[in-house]
């Protein structure tokens, strides 16, 4: 059983840990506020842009774009967006499970690329691991993600791969996220979806400068926007998960300190009681 000195040492170290977890919680909360604002502002734009592309491409006749082609190619590339640091709860482990399930169930020959090293490090060596992207700062900028997207897009347009996917955690709230594997390329629509849009818009629009020029500009922008929105989702989910994990850790530290303090007080009281008993016994023996 631990003595009073050992318990004091444990209480002191636990208090130091509590200060660290509390500071990390506050830092993550500040970062989450900014990341949450970014993703909530970005999602409507990305969704509206994607919806516009679907409507226009469904209405325009005989339009073709290289990002819309279904390729007869069994190879694919999957970009996994995880974190470089731990201490963020199940953020990386849940994403790793989703990626493993996708890789184990798909018939495609998938090459993995990574932003962040945590999921990369836990995946088995038998998976085809490719490039890990690094950036000037911890969180890549839109321009850096655009360059990355162009690189992956060229792999698709040149026929090196037939599909491009991204795996990331979708931000839902400060305490909730959902791992997702999403296809970026080709940007295809089901025939039923096209027919539904054609019925919803039985008329055509006037385009300036022209439908082909507009789609040729918007389709690559939609692809990059979808990729960047996935990154913003992942960043917000990471900060939310870390804040929640550090909050739980701080609570656990407080519980541990309370439990250790009770044990120490009981030992101190027992020691005082023993000493008093010895004094009383000694006095009685003297008074004989």
TAFENTA-V52240 format. One record per residue. N is the residue number from 1. SS is DSSP state (a for helix, b for strand, c for the rest). OMEGA is omega in whole degrees, 0 to 359 (none if undefined). D_FIRST is the distance of its C-alpha to the first C-alpha in Angstrom with 1 decimal. Layout:
# TAFENTA-V52240
n;ss;omega;d_first
N;SS;OMEGA;D_FIRST
N;SS;OMEGA;D_FIRST
This chain:
# TAFENTA-V52240
n;ss;omega;d_first
1;c;182;0.0
2;c;176;3.8
3;c;185;6.5
4;a;181;9.8
5;a;179;11.6
6;a;179;9.7
7;a;177;10.1
8;a;180;13.6
9;a;179;14.3
10;a;179;13.4
11;a;180;15.5
12;a;180;18.3
13;a;179;18.5
14;a;177;18.6
15;a;177;21.3
16;a;177;23.2
17;a;180;23.1
18;a;178;24.3
19;a;180;27.2
20;a;181;28.3
21;a;179;28.3
22;a;178;30.1
23;a;179;32.7
24;a;177;33.2
25;a;181;33.7
26;a;178;36.4
27;a;180;38.1
28;a;179;38.3
29;a;179;39.6
30;a;179;42.4
31;a;180;43.3
32;a;181;43.2
33;a;179;45.8
34;a;182;48.2
35;a;179;47.6
36;a;178;48.0
37;a;180;51.2
38;a;184;52.5
39;a;180;51.9
40;a;176;53.3
41;a;184;56.4
42;a;185;56.8
43;a;181;56.6
44;a;180;59.8
45;a;182;61.8
46;a;181;60.6
47;a;180;61.3
48;a;179;64.7
49;a;178;65.6
50;a;179;64.7
51;a;178;66.6
52;a;179;69.6
53;a;181;69.7
54;a;182;69.5
55;a;184;72.4
56;a;181;74.7
57;a;178;74.1
58;a;183;74.8
59;a;183;78.0
60;c;181;79.4
61;c;173;81.4
62;c;176;81.3
63;c;181;78.6
64;c;176;76.4
65;c;185;73.6
66;a;179;71.6
67;a;180;68.3
68;a;185;69.6
69;c;167;70.5
70;c;185;68.7
71;c;176;68.6
72;c;185;69.0
73;c;183;66.0
74;c;182;62.8
75;b;180;60.7
76;b;175;58.6
77;b;181;56.3
78;b;176;53.1
79;b;181;51.7
80;b;180;48.0
81;b;177;46.8
82;c;182;43.0
83;c;174;40.8
84;c;183;40.1
85;c;177;36.7
86;c;180;33.7
87;c;179;31.2
88;c;175;33.8
89;c;183;32.3
90;c;184;34.4
91;a;183;37.5
92;a;183;38.0
93;a;179;36.5
94;a;178;38.9
95;a;179;41.8
96;a;178;41.1
97;a;180;41.1
98;a;180;44.4
99;a;179;45.9
100;a;179;44.9
101;a;179;46.4
102;a;182;49.6
103;a;183;49.9
104;a;183;49.3
105;a;182;51.8
106;c;176;54.6
107;c;182;57.6
108;c;173;58.0
109;b;192;57.2
110;b;172;54.9
111;b;184;54.1
112;b;169;51.1
113;b;190;51.2
114;b;160;48.3
115;b;188;47.6
116;c;188;43.9
117;c;188;41.9
118;a;178;38.9
119;a;177;40.8
120;a;185;42.7
121;a;183;39.6
122;a;178;38.3
123;c;181;41.7
124;c;182;42.5
125;c;181;44.7
126;c;174;47.4
127;c;182;48.4
128;c;183;51.2
129;b;180;49.6
130;b;189;52.1
131;b;170;52.1
132;b;185;49.2
133;b;176;50.9
134;c;185;49.8
135;c;183;51.1
136;c;178;51.5
137;c;183;48.8
138;c;180;45.8
139;c;182;48.0
140;c;178;51.4
141;c;178;54.5
142;a;181;57.3
143;a;179;59.5
144;a;178;56.9
145;a;177;56.3
146;a;177;60.1
147;a;178;60.5
148;a;179;57.8
149;a;177;59.5
150;a;179;62.9
151;a;178;61.4
152;a;179;60.1
153;a;178;63.4
154;a;175;65.4
155;a;179;63.5
156;a;185;64.7
157;a;179;68.3
158;c;179;68.9
159;c;178;67.8
160;c;174;64.8
161;c;179;62.7
162;c;180;63.9
163;b;175;61.2
164;b;180;58.7
165;b;172;55.5
166;b;177;52.7
167;b;184;49.1
168;b;175;47.1
169;b;178;45.0
170;b;179;47.2
171;b;177;45.9
172;b;176;45.9
173;b;181;43.7
174;c;182;40.8
175;c;184;38.4
176;b;174;40.7
177;b;182;42.6
178;b;178;44.5
179;b;186;44.8
180;b;169;48.5
181;b;187;50.8
182;b;177;54.3
183;b;177;57.6
184;b;181;59.3
185;b;358;62.4
186;c;179;64.8
187;c;186;65.2
188;c;174;66.9
189;c;175;67.7
190;c;178;68.4
191;a;180;72.1
192;a;179;71.2
193;a;177;69.6
194;a;180;72.7
195;a;179;75.0
196;a;179;72.9
197;a;179;73.3
198;a;178;77.0
199;a;181;77.5
200;a;179;75.6
201;c;183;77.7
202;c;180;81.2
203;c;177;82.6
204;c;181;82.1
205;c;170;81.2
206;c;185;83.2
207;c;177;81.4
208;c;10;82.0
209;c;180;82.4
210;c;183;81.9
211;a;182;79.5
212;a;180;79.1
213;a;181;78.4
214;a;181;75.9
215;a;179;74.0
216;a;178;74.1
217;a;187;72.3
218;a;183;70.0
219;a;175;68.6
220;a;178;67.0
221;a;178;65.7
222;a;178;64.2
223;a;180;62.5
224;a;180;61.0
225;a;178;60.1
226;a;179;58.2
227;a;181;56.3
228;a;177;55.4
229;a;175;54.4
230;a;177;52.0
231;a;180;50.4
232;a;175;50.2
233;a;182;48.6
234;a;181;46.0
235;a;180;45.3
236;a;179;44.9
237;a;179;42.6
238;a;181;40.4
239;a;178;40.0
240;a;180;39.4
241;a;179;36.8
242;a;178;34.9
243;a;179;35.2
244;a;180;33.7
245;a;179;30.9
246;a;176;30.0
247;a;177;30.2
248;a;179;27.7
249;a;178;25.4
250;a;178;25.8
251;a;178;25.1
252;a;177;21.9
253;a;179;20.8
254;a;178;21.6
255;a;180;19.6
256;a;179;16.5
257;a;180;17.0
258;a;180;17.6
259;a;179;14.4
260;a;179;12.3
261;a;178;14.5
262;a;178;14.1
263;a;181;10.3
264;a;179;11.1
265;a;179;14.0
266;a;178;12.4
267;a;180;10.1
268;a;179;13.5
269;a;179;15.4
270;a;180;13.4
271;a;179;13.9
272;a;179;17.6
273;a;179;18.1
274;a;180;17.1
275;a;178;19.4
276;a;179;22.2
277;a;179;22.0
278;a;179;22.4
279;a;181;25.3
280;a;179;27.0
281;a;179;26.6
282;a;180;28.1
283;a;179;30.9
284;a;180;31.8
285;a;179;32.0
286;a;181;34.3
287;a;174;36.4
288;c;none;36.5
